[in-house]
Amino acid sequence: MPKSKEQCERMREDMRSKILKESSLYFARNGFGDTKISDLAKHIGIGQGTIYLYFKSKEELFDEIRAAADNKEELKKIKLLKKLPVPAKIKIDKVSEEVCRLLAEDEAFCVRITLQTQLLLESEDMHTEELYKELAAIIKQGQKEKSFIKEDPMYLADLYWGNVYLFALKRLFVKEMSPLKKETLNRLLEV
């Protein structure tokens, strides 16, 4: 029996979603430069031509993945938290709690963190990343309150997000692992 127009459209959307999801994982593991469409297609379990039916090039596919890997929601939450009139120690505790929850429960978050970090590493200027800047502002507040160690706030933000990146990678590619604990992240900053 022939498929209806709606069934064909749903199948097309399902395939596009599958390509995006599997490609995100592959790019997260291998980076943009080390990804070949032929290897990517093999990883997904489809023909190379199928990818080109949906995306004109590796660059177009990656651009769409990059656009989805923006961490806008996490950034919005940190910005709101930064404005609250509470001690920085409480703010960091909330950020760490949410990050650890997302690392444990949300594979898409892990992909976003991994891809964003790789893009930052390729750009060689992590100090432009808003997640780093916002966390550094909370760290500065904590240093003024004498609850966080005296060190360059951007360095400490890099240390913090570097640990999150490591656990995001582990979550994506290691079968069994211990979850990251908020206390561990907090200890990176506390006196």
C-alpha positions in Angstrom: 0.0 0.0 0.0 1.5 3.4 -1.0 2.3 5.8 1.8 0.3 9.0 2.3 1.9 12.4 1.8 1.8 12.9 5.6 3.5 9.5 6.2 6.2 10.4 3.7 6.7 13.8 5.4 6.9 12.2 8.8 9.5 9.7 7.6 11.5 12.5 6.1 11.4 14.5 9.3 12.3 11.4 11.3 15.4 10.8 9.1 16.4 14.5 9.3 16.1 14.3 13.1 18.1 11.1 13.2 20.9 12.6 11.0 21.0 15.7 13.3 21.1 13.7 16.5 23.6 11.1 15.4 25.8 13.8 13.7 25.8 15.8 16.9 27.2 12.9 18.8 29.7 12.2 16.1 30.9 15.8 15.9 31.0 15.9 19.7 33.4 13.0 19.7 35.5 13.8 16.6 35.2 17.6 16.1 34.5 19.3 12.8 37.9 18.9 11.2 38.2 15.2 11.8 34.7 14.4 10.5 34.2 13.0 7.0 30.7 12.6 5.6 31.6 9.0 4.6 32.5 8.1 8.2 29.5 10.0 9.5 27.2 8.1 7.2 28.7 4.8 8.3 28.2 5.8 11.9 24.6 6.7 11.4 24.0 3.5 9.3 22.8 5.3 6.1 24.3 6.0 2.7 26.4 9.1 2.2 23.9 10.4 -0.4 21.2 10.3 2.2 23.0 13.0 4.2 23.2 15.1 1.0 19.5 14.8 0.4 19.0 16.8 3.7 22.1 19.0 3.8 24.1 20.5 1.0 27.4 20.1 2.8 29.2 19.1 6.0 29.3 22.8 6.8 25.6 23.2 6.5 24.9 20.2 8.7 27.4 21.5 11.3 26.0 25.0 11.2 22.5 23.7 12.0 24.0 21.6 14.8 26.0 24.5 16.1 22.9 26.8 16.1 21.1 24.2 18.3 24.1 24.0 20.7 23.8 27.5 22.0 23.0 26.8 25.7 20.6 29.8 25.7 18.4 28.4 28.5 21.3 27.6 30.8 22.8 31.1 30.1 19.4 32.7 30.9 19.1 30.9 34.2 22.7 31.9 35.2 22.0 35.5 34.3 18.8 35.6 36.4 20.6 33.9 39.3 23.5 36.4 39.1 21.1 39.2 39.8 19.6 37.7 42.9 20.5 39.4 46.2 21.9 36.3 47.8 25.5 35.1 48.6 27.6 33.8 45.7 28.0 30.5 47.5 24.2 29.9 47.2 24.3 31.0 43.5 27.1 28.6 42.7 25.4 25.8 44.6 22.2 26.3 42.5 24.2 26.4 39.2 26.1 23.2 40.2 23.0 21.4 41.2 21.3 22.2 37.9 24.4 21.3 35.8 24.8 18.0 37.6 21.1 17.2 37.1 21.4 18.0 33.4 24.6 16.0 33.0 22.8 13.0 34.5 19.4 13.3 32.8 19.8 15.2 29.5 21.9 13.8 26.7 21.1 16.9 24.6 22.7 19.1 27.2 25.8 16.9 27.2 26.0 17.3 23.4 25.6 21.1 23.6 28.3 21.5 26.3 30.7 19.2 24.3 30.1 21.0 21.0 30.3 24.5 22.5 33.5 23.7 24.3 35.0 22.3 21.1 34.0 25.4 19.2 35.6 27.5 21.9 38.8 25.5 21.7 38.9 26.0 18.0 38.3 29.8 18.3 41.2 29.9 20.9 39.3 32.6 22.9 37.2 31.1 25.6 36.9 34.5 27.3 34.2 35.4 24.8 31.8 32.7 25.9 28.9 34.2 27.9 28.6 31.1 30.2 32.2 31.7 31.3 31.7 35.5 31.8 28.5 35.1 33.8 30.0 32.4 36.0 33.2 34.6 36.5 30.9 37.5 37.7 29.4 35.2 40.4 32.9 34.1 41.3 34.0 37.7 41.7 31.1 38.3 44.0 32.2 35.2 46.0 35.7 36.5 46.2 34.5 39.8 47.6 32.5 37.8 50.2 35.7 35.8 50.9 33.9 32.5 50.2 35.8 31.7 47.0 39.5 31.3 46.4 41.5 34.3 45.2 42.4 33.4 41.6 41.6 34.9 38.2 37.8 34.5 37.9 38.0 33.6 34.3 40.6 30.9 35.1 38.2 29.5 37.8 35.3 29.6 35.4 37.4 27.7 32.8 38.3 25.2 35.5 34.6 24.8 36.4 33.3 24.4 32.8 36.3 22.2 31.9 35.1 19.7 34.5 31.5 20.0 33.2 32.9 19.3 29.7 34.8 16.3 30.9 31.7 14.8 32.5 29.6 15.6 29.4 32.0 13.7 27.3 31.9 10.8 29.8 28.1 10.8 29.8 28.1 10.6 26.0 30.8 8.0 25.5 31.4 5.9 28.6 28.9 3.2 29.5 29.2 3.3 33.3 30.4 6.2 35.2 29.9 7.9 38.5 27.8 11.1 38.2 29.4 14.5 38.9 28.4 15.8 42.3 27.6 19.5 42.9 29.9 19.4 46.0 32.8 18.5 43.7 32.1 21.4 41.4 31.6 23.8 44.4 35.0 22.7 45.9 36.8 24.0 42.8 35.9 27.5 43.9 35.5 27.5 47.7 38.1 28.6 50.2 
